[in-house]
Amino acid sequence: MSISKGSVLIKIFILWPFLATLIVIAGCASKDSKGRPKGKVYLVEVDAENNANDGTPVTIDFVSAYDKQVVDTLETVTASEWFQSKNNYILQFEAKIFVFNKEFVPGHQVQLEYTTGIDEDAIANFIFANYHSPGEHRVRVGKFKILIIKLQESDFFVFEK
């Protein structure tokens, strides 16, 4: 049995309004009434010194935890462990965690905002920085309006505003 071009086009024509509606609904589900992404918005300023991470880009994961068990686990995880097993943590904790990932180049200053897509406040927020040097490279932060991160040669510092 062969499928003609005409029958494929008819099926596409019939299914198109249904598919378009699903796409619109999916897009609206993650936006508020003004078209902005839903969830908590975090403002971050990053200042990467010229010699940060021995002059190589630093990957940072911003992690929001929405469950006490997740918080207890992440408080014991080093950045090296986090980056090695990140996918496992995300699968293990599913809807109890939100991860925003960004890479920063030494010698640059960046201001950014990210939205979690989750309307509730996180129990805790963590920052994991993927440095070459040994160390925890993990910071737990509270609720903040603006977060300032200073990336240095072998570690980073965080200031909350």
Backbone bond lengths (Angstrom), bond angles and torsions (degrees), N, CA, C in turn:
res aa  C-N    CA-C-N  psi(-1)  N-CA   C-N-CA  omega(-1)  CA-C   N-CA-C  phi
1 M - - - 1.436 - - 1.525 108.67 -
2 S 1.293 116.87 125.27 1.453 120.66 -179.86 1.525 109.84 -103.85
3 I 1.311 114.34 151.71 1.463 120.72 179.34 1.516 107.44 -103.90
4 S 1.303 115.54 124.90 1.453 119.06 -179.91 1.521 110.54 -84.59
5 K 1.324 115.42 157.40 1.464 120.26 177.15 1.517 110.69 -59.40
6 G 1.316 116.08 -37.72 1.457 120.61 -178.44 1.521 112.08 -62.57
7 S 1.335 118.01 -41.82 1.468 119.35 -178.77 1.526 111.05 -70.19
8 V 1.331 117.81 -34.26 1.465 121.04 176.66 1.524 109.95 -65.90
9 L 1.320 116.41 -43.58 1.467 120.10 179.39 1.519 111.45 -64.33
10 I 1.313 117.47 -37.93 1.464 120.65 178.28 1.526 109.70 -64.12
11 K 1.334 117.94 -44.35 1.466 121.32 179.28 1.530 110.75 -62.62
12 I 1.317 116.89 -42.41 1.466 120.45 178.16 1.526 109.89 -63.44
13 F 1.339 116.48 -43.11 1.465 121.20 -179.93 1.532 110.84 -61.72
14 I 1.330 116.65 -40.47 1.465 120.91 -179.82 1.530 110.82 -71.55
15 L 1.323 118.46 -40.25 1.465 122.15 -176.25 1.530 113.44 -81.57
16 W 1.334 118.50 -20.79 1.456 121.55 -174.59 1.531 113.43 -54.19
17 P 1.345 121.01 -49.83 1.469 119.55 -179.68 1.535 112.33 -59.64
18 F 1.320 116.52 -37.51 1.467 120.63 178.92 1.534 110.48 -65.13
19 L 1.328 116.99 -47.15 1.466 120.76 179.79 1.529 111.68 -64.87
20 A 1.325 116.59 -40.30 1.468 120.23 178.82 1.524 110.59 -62.50
21 T 1.335 117.04 -40.62 1.464 121.24 178.42 1.524 110.70 -62.68
22 L 1.334 117.30 -43.44 1.464 120.38 178.66 1.528 111.59 -62.13
23 I 1.309 117.11 -40.99 1.466 121.17 179.23 1.528 110.46 -63.09
24 V 1.326 116.64 -44.13 1.465 120.55 179.75 1.520 110.70 -64.21
25 I 1.326 117.27 -44.05 1.478 120.67 179.58 1.517 110.27 -62.56
26 A 1.316 117.61 -43.51 1.461 120.55 179.57 1.522 110.96 -62.47
27 G 1.318 117.67 -39.94 1.461 121.34 178.44 1.502 112.28 -67.49
28 C 1.318 117.71 -38.56 1.465 121.54 -179.08 1.516 111.73 -71.36
29 A 1.315 116.56 -29.75 1.456 119.79 -176.18 1.522 111.64 -63.12
30 S 1.316 117.74 -26.74 1.455 119.57 -177.06 1.526 112.53 -103.50
31 K 1.344 117.58 12.29 1.466 121.54 -179.30 1.520 110.17 -125.98
32 D 1.340 116.15 151.77 1.454 119.73 175.17 1.530 109.82 -86.09
33 S 1.327 116.82 -174.18 1.467 120.50 -175.70 1.524 113.09 -66.27
34 K 1.337 117.94 -18.43 1.469 121.15 178.59 1.525 112.33 -98.32
35 G 1.340 116.89 8.01 1.452 121.11 177.50 1.514 115.11 84.06
36 R 1.340 117.12 6.10 1.464 120.37 177.97 1.524 109.47 -86.06
37 P 1.328 117.57 152.87 1.465 119.33 176.89 1.529 110.55 -60.69
38 K 1.333 116.39 140.95 1.459 120.76 177.09 1.520 109.43 -75.16
39 G 1.317 115.00 157.45 1.453 120.34 175.00 1.516 112.11 114.68
40 K 1.315 114.45 179.42 1.457 121.56 178.36 1.522 109.30 -77.71
41 V 1.328 114.77 136.91 1.459 120.88 179.99 1.525 108.29 -104.47
42 Y 1.313 116.28 129.01 1.455 122.01 179.10 1.528 109.19 -115.97
43 L 1.326 116.23 133.19 1.466 122.27 177.06 1.523 108.52 -103.75
44 V 1.318 115.52 132.72 1.461 120.84 -175.49 1.522 109.54 -135.88
45 E 1.326 115.64 135.18 1.461 122.20 171.61 1.520 107.52 -115.16
46 V 1.313 116.80 127.62 1.459 121.02 -179.20 1.518 109.14 -120.51
47 D 1.330 115.69 128.83 1.459 123.05 176.91 1.529 106.95 -117.77
48 A 1.327 116.40 105.47 1.465 121.41 -179.47 1.525 108.86 -98.26
49 E 1.319 116.07 112.74 1.462 120.10 178.16 1.529 110.01 -61.78
50 N 1.339 116.10 160.46 1.465 120.96 -178.79 1.526 112.87 -57.91
51 N 1.331 117.23 -33.86 1.466 120.78 -177.06 1.537 112.21 -100.27
52 A 1.336 117.59 14.27 1.470 120.09 -179.30 1.523 110.34 -56.75
53 N 1.324 115.27 133.41 1.472 121.96 178.79 1.526 110.89 52.67
54 D 1.326 115.12 44.17 1.470 122.08 -179.00 1.528 112.16 57.13
55 G 1.341 116.31 33.64 1.456 121.36 175.96 1.517 114.88 81.55
56 T 1.325 117.17 13.26 1.477 120.02 178.75 1.526 109.79 -116.01
57 P 1.338 117.74 155.43 1.471 120.28 -178.66 1.530 112.84 -55.58
58 V 1.320 114.95 147.40 1.468 122.35 179.47 1.521 108.12 -112.35
59 T 1.315 116.18 121.29 1.463 120.60 174.13 1.516 108.21 -86.91
60 I 1.329 115.07 131.48 1.464 120.39 178.46 1.521 108.52 -122.97
61 D 1.319 115.51 134.40 1.455 121.98 171.10 1.517 108.07 -108.67
62 F 1.327 115.95 125.27 1.457 123.18 172.88 1.526 105.48 -96.59
63 V 1.319 117.52 118.40 1.460 121.45 -173.35 1.523 109.68 -120.15
64 S 1.322 116.37 123.14 1.466 122.12 175.11 1.519 107.84 -104.71
65 A 1.340 115.92 127.90 1.466 121.72 -178.06 1.526 109.66 -109.83
66 Y 1.336 115.87 133.48 1.457 122.12 -175.39 1.528 112.49 -116.63
67 D 1.326 116.31 20.43 1.458 120.94 -177.53 1.528 108.50 -151.43
68 K 1.327 116.49 140.28 1.475 121.46 -177.47 1.530 111.32 -60.72
69 Q 1.326 117.40 -40.20 1.467 120.54 179.16 1.528 111.02 -61.29
70 V 1.331 116.92 -39.54 1.466 121.28 178.12 1.522 109.61 -64.19
71 V 1.329 116.54 -45.69 1.469 121.31 179.25 1.522 109.98 -58.75
72 D 1.330 116.49 -48.28 1.474 120.72 -179.21 1.528 111.17 -59.10
73 T 1.322 116.93 -39.04 1.466 120.72 179.12 1.527 111.14 -69.19
74 L 1.332 116.50 -48.84 1.467 119.96 -175.48 1.526 112.78 -66.35
75 E 1.330 117.31 -26.25 1.473 119.65 177.71 1.515 112.72 -66.76
76 T 1.322 117.77 -16.08 1.467 121.02 -178.43 1.531 112.87 -105.68
77 V 1.329 117.13 -3.73 1.463 121.77 -173.86 1.530 110.02 -95.61
78 T 1.332 116.69 130.09 1.463 120.22 173.38 1.530 108.50 -79.70
79 A 1.315 116.01 165.33 1.464 119.90 178.72 1.529 110.69 -62.06
80 S 1.304 116.94 -39.33 1.464 120.12 178.98 1.527 110.37 -60.03
81 E 1.325 116.73 -45.81 1.473 120.93 178.03 1.533 110.68 -64.18
82 W 1.334 115.52 -41.28 1.469 119.58 179.61 1.531 110.77 -58.72
83 F 1.342 117.05 -51.35 1.457 119.86 -175.83 1.532 112.40 -67.97
84 Q 1.341 117.35 -31.57 1.460 120.00 177.24 1.525 111.99 -69.49
85 S 1.337 117.17 -34.02 1.471 121.16 -173.61 1.522 113.25 -119.61
86 K 1.318 117.42 19.31 1.466 121.01 -174.94 1.528 112.59 -53.80
87 N 1.308 117.13 -47.54 1.469 119.36 -178.97 1.522 111.67 -60.52
88 N 1.328 117.31 -37.32 1.466 120.68 177.56 1.525 111.17 -64.69
89 Y 1.341 116.93 -42.80 1.475 120.06 178.45 1.533 110.77 -62.91
90 I 1.320 116.22 -42.67 1.462 120.01 -179.70 1.529 110.42 -63.02
91 L 1.318 117.16 -43.06 1.472 120.26 177.29 1.523 111.85 -66.76
92 Q 1.325 116.62 -41.07 1.464 121.11 -178.35 1.523 111.71 -64.70
93 F 1.337 117.12 -40.45 1.460 120.30 -173.33 1.535 113.82 -101.10
94 E 1.321 118.03 -8.37 1.464 125.09 176.68 1.524 113.90 35.76
95 A 1.339 118.30 -111.45 1.472 122.98 -173.61 1.521 113.25 -76.06
96 K 1.311 118.02 0.80 1.465 121.55 -178.18 1.520 112.36 -94.02
97 I 1.340 115.94 6.57 1.460 120.15 -174.75 1.538 108.90 -147.55
98 F 1.332 115.78 146.34 1.464 120.98 173.19 1.519 107.19 -131.18
99 V 1.329 117.05 134.44 1.467 121.60 -177.69 1.524 109.38 -124.99
100 F 1.332 115.22 128.32 1.465 122.21 172.60 1.517 107.04 -118.04
101 N 1.315 117.10 128.23 1.456 122.90 -172.86 1.520 110.31 -116.98
102 K 1.340 116.11 137.23 1.469 120.24 179.07 1.527 108.51 -151.44
103 E 1.326 115.46 146.70 1.468 120.96 177.09 1.523 108.82 -110.86
104 F 1.334 116.21 138.06 1.458 121.66 -177.55 1.520 110.07 -121.63
105 V 1.326 114.78 134.22 1.462 122.25 -177.05 1.530 109.27 -93.56
106 P 1.340 117.36 133.19 1.460 120.04 178.05 1.529 111.84 -55.10
107 G 1.335 115.79 144.46 1.447 121.58 178.37 1.521 114.30 85.31
108 H 1.307 117.49 8.35 1.464 121.00 -178.48 1.524 111.49 -123.27
109 Q 1.316 114.80 150.89 1.460 122.39 172.24 1.521 107.19 -114.18
110 V 1.332 116.14 135.10 1.455 121.24 -176.56 1.519 109.40 -135.20
111 Q 1.312 115.58 138.44 1.465 121.47 170.39 1.516 106.53 -114.48
112 L 1.320 116.46 133.60 1.452 119.55 -179.75 1.514 109.96 -146.48
113 E 1.312 114.51 164.09 1.455 119.98 171.07 1.518 106.60 -134.12
114 Y 1.313 114.54 144.55 1.454 118.94 175.52 1.514 108.95 -134.40
115 T 1.309 115.14 151.85 1.452 122.38 -177.59 1.520 108.33 -118.40
116 T 1.329 115.63 135.13 1.457 120.09 -175.38 1.518 114.05 -78.16
117 G 1.333 118.09 -23.54 1.459 120.02 -174.74 1.519 112.20 80.01
118 I 1.331 116.19 0.76 1.465 122.34 179.64 1.518 107.30 -121.35
119 D 1.340 117.08 124.55 1.460 121.34 -173.60 1.525 114.74 -73.16
120 E 1.307 117.64 -25.12 1.463 119.10 -176.21 1.530 111.37 -81.65
121 D 1.349 115.21 158.70 1.463 120.28 176.66 1.523 109.53 -72.66
122 A 1.311 115.78 140.88 1.463 120.15 174.59 1.527 108.89 -72.04
123 I 1.323 116.42 150.51 1.463 120.95 173.93 1.521 108.73 -68.13
124 A 1.334 115.27 -38.55 1.466 120.91 178.70 1.525 109.02 -154.28
125 N 1.323 115.36 153.88 1.461 122.55 174.82 1.529 107.76 -120.42
126 F 1.317 115.41 139.89 1.461 121.15 179.36 1.521 109.45 -125.02
127 I 1.310 114.58 150.94 1.463 121.17 173.29 1.520 106.49 -123.27
128 F 1.330 114.87 124.34 1.458 121.64 176.14 1.521 107.53 -113.98
129 A 1.343 117.08 126.36 1.464 122.21 179.69 1.521 108.76 -114.34
130 N 1.308 116.11 127.85 1.464 122.16 -174.90 1.527 110.71 -88.76
131 Y 1.326 115.18 79.85 1.465 122.30 178.84 1.522 110.69 -88.34
132 H 1.349 115.05 155.28 1.462 120.72 174.10 1.526 111.00 -74.05
133 S 1.323 117.14 -31.62 1.463 121.82 -174.94 1.525 110.75 -77.07
134 P 1.329 116.91 153.37 1.466 119.97 177.80 1.530 110.92 -68.93
135 G 1.319 115.58 153.44 1.459 120.85 178.67 1.516 110.61 144.75
136 E 1.328 115.96 169.64 1.471 119.59 -179.35 1.522 111.96 -68.27
137 H 1.317 117.61 -43.60 1.474 123.50 -179.50 1.526 111.66 47.79
138 R 1.332 114.32 39.93 1.464 122.48 178.44 1.518 108.09 -134.50
139 V 1.329 116.23 135.08 1.459 120.89 176.98 1.523 108.02 -132.54
140 R 1.330 115.49 135.19 1.464 120.52 173.17 1.525 106.96 -97.53
141 V 1.320 116.29 131.15 1.462 120.82 179.00 1.519 109.28 -121.40
142 G 1.332 114.82 153.21 1.461 120.47 177.76 1.511 110.56 -88.70
143 K 1.317 115.31 -157.05 1.468 120.05 175.78 1.521 107.63 -73.11
144 F 1.299 116.40 137.29 1.460 120.21 -176.72 1.517 109.58 -146.54
145 K 1.324 115.06 157.95 1.466 120.06 173.45 1.517 109.39 -93.45
146 I 1.332 114.65 -45.38 1.464 120.46 177.89 1.526 107.47 -135.40
147 L 1.304 115.43 137.51 1.453 121.55 178.45 1.523 107.69 -114.03
148 I 1.322 116.83 131.05 1.465 121.34 177.77 1.531 107.70 -112.85
149 I 1.315 115.88 124.96 1.465 121.44 -178.00 1.520 108.38 -117.80
150 K 1.329 115.92 127.15 1.463 122.67 176.49 1.528 107.87 -108.37
151 L 1.327 115.90 111.95 1.461 121.02 177.84 1.520 108.48 -91.25
152 Q 1.322 115.91 119.24 1.458 121.11 -179.13 1.518 110.42 -111.87
153 E 1.330 115.09 -173.25 1.456 120.03 -173.42 1.531 113.22 -56.90
154 S 1.331 117.86 -48.08 1.456 119.17 -174.94 1.532 114.22 -127.26
155 D 1.322 117.27 7.31 1.469 120.22 178.25 1.525 108.67 -166.33
156 F 1.325 116.38 178.75 1.466 120.04 -179.80 1.521 110.12 -136.77
157 F 1.324 114.42 159.50 1.455 121.51 178.88 1.523 108.51 -127.22
158 V 1.324 115.50 149.88 1.453 121.02 -178.11 1.524 109.12 -127.48
159 F 1.334 115.21 134.87 1.464 122.44 175.78 1.518 107.47 -122.41
160 E 1.315 116.38 135.30 1.467 121.32 178.81 1.511 109.95 -103.68
161 K 1.332 115.85 138.57 1.469 121.52 174.21 1.500 108.75 -110.29
